[in-house]
């Protein structure tokens, strides 16, 4: 596995171990991270602000409801925390 690949099984385990999320919510978060990748590579951004900017700038993201966009941003934020080790 290269450093650019997303170890989703490890991310899932990290969510289960470090958050209060239910099993279903963990699965939803992993699914939202996969969906986020359609719009932006969460590993390529340097900040949450950049993640939000790139998500909003993607033409297809205009059709997302605000609640969905918020859920995608949260999944990206959690993944960045996972990758940074915090």
N, CA, C and O atoms as a GROMACS GRO file, in nm:
protein
  344
    1UNK      N    1   0.084  -0.118   0.000
    1UNK     CA    2   0.000   0.000   0.000
    1UNK      C    3   0.089   0.124   0.000
    1UNK      O    4   0.180   0.135   0.081
    2UNK      N    5   0.062   0.216  -0.089
    2UNK     CA    6   0.139   0.340  -0.093
    2UNK      C    7   0.085   0.436   0.010
    2UNK      O    8  -0.024   0.416   0.064
    3UNK      N    9   0.159   0.541   0.036
    3UNK     CA   10   0.115   0.640   0.134
    3UNK      C   11  -0.007   0.717   0.084
    3UNK      O   12  -0.077   0.778   0.164
    4UNK      N   13  -0.033   0.715  -0.045
    4UNK     CA   14  -0.147   0.787  -0.100
    4UNK      C   15  -0.277   0.706  -0.093
    4UNK      O   16  -0.385   0.763  -0.109
    5UNK      N   17  -0.268   0.577  -0.069
    5UNK     CA   18  -0.388   0.496  -0.060
    5UNK      C   19  -0.456   0.517   0.075
    5UNK      O   20  -0.391   0.552   0.174
    6UNK      N   21  -0.584   0.495   0.076
    6UNK     CA   22  -0.662   0.518   0.196
    6UNK      C   23  -0.694   0.384   0.263
    6UNK      O   24  -0.776   0.307   0.211
    7UNK      N   25  -0.633   0.356   0.376
    7UNK     CA   26  -0.659   0.229   0.445
    7UNK      C   27  -0.793   0.235   0.518
    7UNK      O   28  -0.797   0.260   0.639
    8UNK      N   29  -0.901   0.211   0.446
    8UNK     CA   30  -1.034   0.228   0.503
    8UNK      C   31  -1.062   0.131   0.617
    8UNK      O   32  -1.133   0.166   0.712
    9UNK      N   33  -1.008   0.010   0.610
    9UNK     CA   34  -1.031  -0.084   0.721
    9UNK      C   35  -0.963  -0.034   0.849
    9UNK      O   36  -1.015  -0.053   0.959
   10UNK      N   37  -0.847   0.029   0.834
   10UNK     CA   38  -0.778   0.085   0.950
   10UNK      C   39  -0.853   0.208   1.002
   10UNK      O   40  -0.862   0.228   1.123
   11UNK      N   41  -0.906   0.288   0.910
   11UNK     CA   42  -0.986   0.405   0.948
   11UNK      C   43  -1.110   0.359   1.025
   11UNK      O   44  -1.145   0.417   1.128
   12UNK      N   45  -1.177   0.257   0.975
   12UNK     CA   46  -1.295   0.202   1.043
   12UNK      C   47  -1.259   0.159   1.186
   12UNK      O   48  -1.331   0.190   1.280
   13UNK      N   49  -1.149   0.088   1.200
   13UNK     CA   50  -1.106   0.041   1.333
   13UNK      C   51  -1.075   0.160   1.424
   13UNK      O   52  -1.110   0.159   1.542
   14UNK      N   53  -1.009   0.260   1.370
   14UNK     CA   54  -0.976   0.380   1.447
   14UNK      C   55  -1.103   0.449   1.494
   14UNK      O   56  -1.111   0.490   1.610
   15UNK      N   57  -1.204   0.462   1.408
   15UNK     CA   58  -1.331   0.522   1.447
   15UNK      C   59  -1.396   0.444   1.561
   15UNK      O   60  -1.446   0.502   1.657
   16UNK      N   61  -1.394   0.312   1.550
   16UNK     CA   62  -1.454   0.228   1.653
   16UNK      C   63  -1.380   0.243   1.786
   16UNK      O   64  -1.443   0.241   1.893
   17UNK      N   65  -1.249   0.257   1.780
   17UNK     CA   66  -1.167   0.263   1.902
   17UNK      C   67  -1.163   0.401   1.967
   17UNK      O   68  -1.148   0.411   2.089
   18UNK      N   69  -1.176   0.506   1.889
   18UNK     CA   70  -1.150   0.640   1.942
   18UNK      C   71  -1.269   0.734   1.944
   18UNK      O   72  -1.258   0.846   1.995
   19UNK      N   73  -1.383   0.693   1.891
   19UNK     CA   74  -1.501   0.780   1.891
   19UNK      C   75  -1.616   0.710   1.962
   19UNK      O   76  -1.611   0.591   1.992
   20UNK      N   77  -1.720   0.787   1.986
   20UNK     CA   78  -1.842   0.734   2.048
   20UNK      C   79  -1.942   0.687   1.943
   20UNK      O   80  -2.057   0.657   1.976
   21UNK      N   81  -1.900   0.679   1.818
   21UNK     CA   82  -1.992   0.645   1.710
   21UNK      C   83  -2.038   0.500   1.721
   21UNK      O   84  -1.962   0.411   1.759
   22UNK      N   85  -2.165   0.479   1.687
   22UNK     CA   86  -2.218   0.343   1.682
   22UNK      C   87  -2.159   0.271   1.561
   22UNK      O   88  -2.099   0.334   1.473
   23UNK      N   89  -2.176   0.142   1.558
   23UNK     CA   90  -2.126   0.063   1.445
   23UNK      C   91  -2.185   0.114   1.314
   23UNK      O   92  -2.114   0.124   1.213
   24UNK      N   93  -2.313   0.145   1.315
   24UNK     CA   94  -2.378   0.196   1.193
   24UNK      C   95  -2.319   0.331   1.152
   24UNK      O   96  -2.294   0.355   1.034
   25UNK      N   97  -2.298   0.419   1.249
   25UNK     CA   98  -2.242   0.551   1.219
   25UNK      C   99  -2.099   0.540   1.166
   25UNK      O  100  -2.059   0.618   1.080
   26UNK      N  101  -2.024   0.445   1.219
   26UNK     CA  102  -1.888   0.421   1.168
   26UNK      C  103  -1.896   0.382   1.021
   26UNK      O  104  -1.822   0.436   0.938
   27UNK      N  105  -1.985   0.290   0.988
   27UNK     CA  106  -2.002   0.249   0.849
   27UNK      C  107  -2.046   0.365   0.760
   27UNK      O  108  -1.999   0.378   0.648
   28UNK      N  109  -2.138   0.449   0.812
   28UNK     CA  110  -2.183   0.566   0.736
   28UNK      C  111  -2.068   0.662   0.710
   28UNK      O  112  -2.056   0.719   0.601
   29UNK      N  113  -1.983   0.680   0.811
   29UNK     CA  114  -1.870   0.773   0.797
   29UNK      C  115  -1.771   0.722   0.692
   29UNK      O  116  -1.721   0.800   0.611
   30UNK      N  117  -1.743   0.593   0.692
   30UNK     CA  118  -1.654   0.535   0.591
   30UNK      C  119  -1.717   0.552   0.452
   30UNK      O  120  -1.647   0.584   0.356
   31UNK      N  121  -1.846   0.530   0.442
   31UNK     CA  122  -1.915   0.547   0.314
   31UNK      C  123  -1.909   0.692   0.267
   31UNK      O  124  -1.889   0.718   0.148
   32UNK      N  125  -1.924   0.785   0.359
   32UNK     CA  126  -1.918   0.927   0.323
   32UNK      C  127  -1.777   0.966   0.280
   32UNK      O  128  -1.760   1.050   0.192
   33UNK      N  129  -1.677   0.904   0.340
   33UNK     CA  130  -1.540   0.930   0.297
   33UNK      C  131  -1.519   0.883   0.153
   33UNK      O  132  -1.455   0.952   0.074
   34UNK      N  133  -1.572   0.767   0.121
   34UNK     CA  134  -1.563   0.719  -0.018
   34UNK      C  135  -1.632   0.817  -0.113
   34UNK      O  136  -1.581   0.846  -0.221
   35UNK      N  137  -1.747   0.866  -0.071
   35UNK     CA  138  -1.820   0.962  -0.156
   35UNK      C  139  -1.743   1.092  -0.169
   35UNK      O  140  -1.738   1.150  -0.277
   36UNK      N  141  -1.683   1.139  -0.061
   36UNK     CA  142  -1.604   1.261  -0.064
   36UNK      C  143  -1.493   1.252  -0.169
   36UNK      O  144  -1.461   1.351  -0.235
   37UNK      N  145  -1.436   1.133  -0.183
   37UNK     CA  146  -1.326   1.114  -0.279
   37UNK      C  147  -1.370   1.141  -0.423
   37UNK      O  148  -1.284   1.162  -0.509
   38UNK      N  149  -1.500   1.142  -0.452
   38UNK     CA  150  -1.548   1.176  -0.585
   38UNK      C  151  -1.525   1.324  -0.614
   38UNK      O  152  -1.517   1.366  -0.730
   39UNK      N  153  -1.514   1.403  -0.508
   39UNK     CA  154  -1.502   1.548  -0.522
   39UNK      C  155  -1.362   1.600  -0.492
   39UNK      O  156  -1.315   1.694  -0.557
   40UNK      N  157  -1.297   1.541  -0.393
   40UNK     CA  158  -1.166   1.592  -0.350
   40UNK      C  159  -1.088   1.478  -0.286
   40UNK      O  160  -1.146   1.389  -0.222
   41UNK      N  161  -0.958   1.481  -0.301
   41UNK     CA  162  -0.870   1.384  -0.235
   41UNK      C  163  -0.838   1.438  -0.096
   41UNK      O  164  -0.762   1.534  -0.083
   42UNK      N  165  -0.894   1.378   0.010
   42UNK     CA  166  -0.870   1.433   0.144
   42UNK      C  167  -0.723   1.427   0.185
   42UNK      O  168  -0.684   1.497   0.278
   43UNK      N  169  -0.643   1.347   0.120
   43UNK     CA  170  -0.500   1.341   0.152
   43UNK      C  171  -0.422   1.454   0.086
   43UNK      O  172  -0.308   1.482   0.123
   44UNK      N  173  -0.482   1.519  -0.012
   44UNK     CA  174  -0.412   1.624  -0.087
   44UNK      C  175  -0.434   1.763  -0.029
   44UNK      O  176  -0.370   1.859  -0.072
   45UNK      N  177  -0.524   1.776   0.067
   45UNK     CA  178  -0.551   1.907   0.124
   45UNK      C  179  -0.468   1.927   0.250
   45UNK      O  180  -0.433   1.832   0.319
   46UNK      N  181  -0.439   2.053   0.279
   46UNK     CA  182  -0.354   2.085   0.393
   46UNK      C  183  -0.433   2.133   0.515
   46UNK      O  184  -0.379   2.140   0.625
   47UNK      N  185  -0.562   2.166   0.495
   47UNK     CA  186  -0.642   2.218   0.606
   47UNK      C  187  -0.789   2.189   0.582
   47UNK      O  188  -0.831   2.151   0.473
   48UNK      N  189  -0.866   2.207   0.688
   48UNK     CA  190  -1.011   2.189   0.675
   48UNK      C  191  -1.069   2.295   0.583
   48UNK      O  192  -1.163   2.268   0.508
   49UNK      N  193  -1.014   2.416   0.587
   49UNK     CA  194  -1.062   2.523   0.501
   49UNK      C  195  -1.039   2.488   0.354
   49UNK      O  196  -1.124   2.514   0.269
   50UNK      N  197  -0.923   2.431   0.325
   50UNK     CA  198  -0.894   2.390   0.187
   50UNK      C  199  -0.987   2.276   0.143
   50UNK      O  200  -1.034   2.274   0.030
   51UNK      N  201  -1.013   2.183   0.234
   51UNK     CA  202  -1.106   2.075   0.204
   51UNK      C  203  -1.243   2.130   0.168
   51UNK      O  204  -1.303   2.090   0.068
   52UNK      N  205  -1.292   2.223   0.249
   52UNK     CA  206  -1.423   2.283   0.223
   52UNK      C  207  -1.422   2.360   0.092
   52UNK      O  208  -1.518   2.351   0.014
   53UNK      N  209  -1.316   2.436   0.066
   53UNK     CA  210  -1.307   2.512  -0.058
   53UNK      C  211  -1.310   2.421  -0.180
   53UNK      O  212  -1.385   2.446  -0.275
   54UNK      N  213  -1.230   2.315  -0.177
   54UNK     CA  214  -1.225   2.224  -0.292
   54UNK      C  215  -1.358   2.151  -0.311
   54UNK      O  216  -1.400   2.127  -0.424
   55UNK      N  217  -1.422   2.115  -0.202
   55UNK     CA  218  -1.552   2.050  -0.211
   55UNK      C  219  -1.655   2.144  -0.273
   55UNK      O  220  -1.729   2.105  -0.363
   56UNK      N  221  -1.660   2.267  -0.225
   56UNK     CA  222  -1.755   2.365  -0.280
   56UNK      C  223  -1.722   2.403  -0.424
   56UNK      O  224  -1.812   2.437  -0.501
   57UNK      N  225  -1.595   2.396  -0.462
   57UNK     CA  226  -1.552   2.436  -0.596
   57UNK      C  227  -1.582   2.330  -0.701
   57UNK      O  228  -1.587   2.360  -0.820
   58UNK      N  229  -1.601   2.208  -0.659
   58UNK     CA  230  -1.628   2.100  -0.754
   58UNK      C  231  -1.768   2.119  -0.812
   58UNK      O  232  -1.864   2.133  -0.737
   59UNK      N  233  -1.780   2.121  -0.946
   59UNK     CA  234  -1.911   2.147  -1.008
   59UNK      C  235  -2.022   2.051  -0.962
   59UNK      O  236  -2.135   2.094  -0.944
   60UNK      N  237  -1.991   1.926  -0.944
   60UNK     CA  238  -2.095   1.828  -0.907
   60UNK      C  239  -2.141   1.847  -0.763
   60UNK      O  240  -2.250   1.801  -0.727
   61UNK      N  241  -2.062   1.913  -0.681
   61UNK     CA  242  -2.101   1.930  -0.541
   61UNK      C  243  -2.212   2.033  -0.525
   61UNK      O  244  -2.272   2.043  -0.418
   62UNK      N  245  -2.239   2.110  -0.629
   62UNK     CA  246  -2.346   2.209  -0.621
   62UNK      C  247  -2.481   2.144  -0.596
   62UNK      O  248  -2.571   2.207  -0.540
   63UNK      N  249  -2.496   2.020  -0.638
   63UNK     CA  250  -2.624   1.952  -0.622
   63UNK      C  251  -2.640   1.885  -0.486
   63UNK      O  252  -2.745   1.830  -0.455
   64UNK      N  253  -2.537   1.890  -0.404
   64UNK     CA  254  -2.545   1.831  -0.270
   64UNK      C  255  -2.625   1.922  -0.178
   64UNK      O  256  -2.613   2.044  -0.182
   65UNK      N  257  -2.707   1.861  -0.096
   65UNK     CA  258  -2.778   1.936   0.006
   65UNK      C  259  -2.676   1.979   0.112
   65UNK      O  260  -2.575   1.911   0.132
   66UNK      N  261  -2.703   2.090   0.180
   66UNK     CA  262  -2.609   2.135   0.283
   66UNK      C  263  -2.581   2.031   0.391
   66UNK      O  264  -2.468   2.023   0.440
   67UNK      N  265  -2.680   1.953   0.429
   67UNK     CA  266  -2.656   1.851   0.531
   67UNK      C  267  -2.561   1.743   0.481
   67UNK      O  268  -2.477   1.694   0.556
   68UNK      N  269  -2.574   1.706   0.354
   68UNK     CA  270  -2.485   1.606   0.296
   68UNK      C  271  -2.343   1.661   0.288
   68UNK      O  272  -2.247   1.592   0.321
   69UNK      N  273  -2.331   1.786   0.243
   69UNK     CA  274  -2.199   1.849   0.235
   69UNK      C  275  -2.132   1.852   0.372
   69UNK      O  276  -2.013   1.826   0.385
   70UNK      N  277  -2.210   1.884   0.475
   70UNK     CA  278  -2.158   1.887   0.611
   70UNK      C  279  -2.111   1.748   0.655
   70UNK      O  280  -2.006   1.736   0.719
   71UNK      N  281  -2.187   1.646   0.622
   71UNK     CA  282  -2.148   1.509   0.657
   71UNK      C  283  -2.020   1.467   0.586
   71UNK      O  284  -1.936   1.399   0.645
   72UNK      N  285  -2.005   1.507   0.461
   72UNK     CA  286  -1.884   1.475   0.386
   72UNK      C  287  -1.763   1.546   0.447
   72UNK      O  288  -1.655   1.488   0.458
   73UNK      N  289  -1.782   1.672   0.486
   73UNK     CA  290  -1.672   1.747   0.548
   73UNK      C  291  -1.631   1.682   0.679
   73UNK      O  292  -1.512   1.674   0.710
   74UNK      N  293  -1.729   1.637   0.757
   74UNK     CA  294  -1.698   1.572   0.884
   74UNK      C  295  -1.618   1.444   0.860
   74UNK      O  296  -1.522   1.416   0.932
   75UNK      N  297  -1.659   1.366   0.762
   75UNK     CA  298  -1.585   1.243   0.730
   75UNK      C  299  -1.441   1.278   0.691
   75UNK      O  300  -1.348   1.210   0.734
   76UNK      N  301  -1.424   1.382   0.612
   76UNK     CA  302  -1.289   1.425   0.573
   76UNK      C  303  -1.208   1.472   0.692
   76UNK      O  304  -1.089   1.444   0.702
   77UNK      N  305  -1.273   1.545   0.782
   77UNK     CA  306  -1.204   1.594   0.902
   77UNK      C  307  -1.160   1.476   0.990
   77UNK      O  308  -1.047   1.474   1.039
   78UNK      N  309  -1.249   1.380   1.009
   78UNK     CA  310  -1.213   1.262   1.090
   78UNK      C  311  -1.100   1.183   1.024
   78UNK      O  312  -1.012   1.132   1.092
   79UNK      N  313  -1.103   1.173   0.891
   79UNK     CA  314  -0.997   1.101   0.823
   79UNK      C  315  -0.863   1.173   0.836
   79UNK      O  316  -0.760   1.109   0.853
   80UNK      N  317  -0.865   1.305   0.830
   80UNK     CA  318  -0.742   1.381   0.848
   80UNK      C  319  -0.688   1.360   0.989
   80UNK      O  320  -0.567   1.350   1.008
   81UNK      N  321  -0.776   1.354   1.090
   81UNK     CA  322  -0.733   1.327   1.227
   81UNK      C  323  -0.670   1.188   1.235
   81UNK      O  324  -0.565   1.171   1.297
   82UNK      N  325  -0.733   1.092   1.173
   82UNK     CA  326  -0.680   0.957   1.170
   82UNK      C  327  -0.541   0.954   1.107
   82UNK      O  328  -0.449   0.893   1.162
   83UNK      N  329  -0.525   1.019   0.994
   83UNK     CA  330  -0.396   1.019   0.924
   83UNK      C  331  -0.288   1.092   1.001
   83UNK      O  332  -0.170   1.058   0.991
   84UNK      N  333  -0.328   1.196   1.079
   84UNK     CA  334  -0.228   1.272   1.153
   84UNK      C  335  -0.191   1.204   1.285
   84UNK      O  336  -0.094   1.243   1.351
   85UNK      N  337  -0.268   1.104   1.323
   85UNK     CA  338  -0.237   1.031   1.446
   85UNK      C  339  -0.290   1.094   1.571
   85UNK      O  340  -0.248   1.060   1.681
   86UNK      N  341  -0.385   1.189   1.556
   86UNK     CA  342  -0.440   1.253   1.677
   86UNK      C  343  -0.582   1.208   1.701
   86UNK      O  344  -0.645   1.251   1.797
   0.00000   0.00000   0.00000
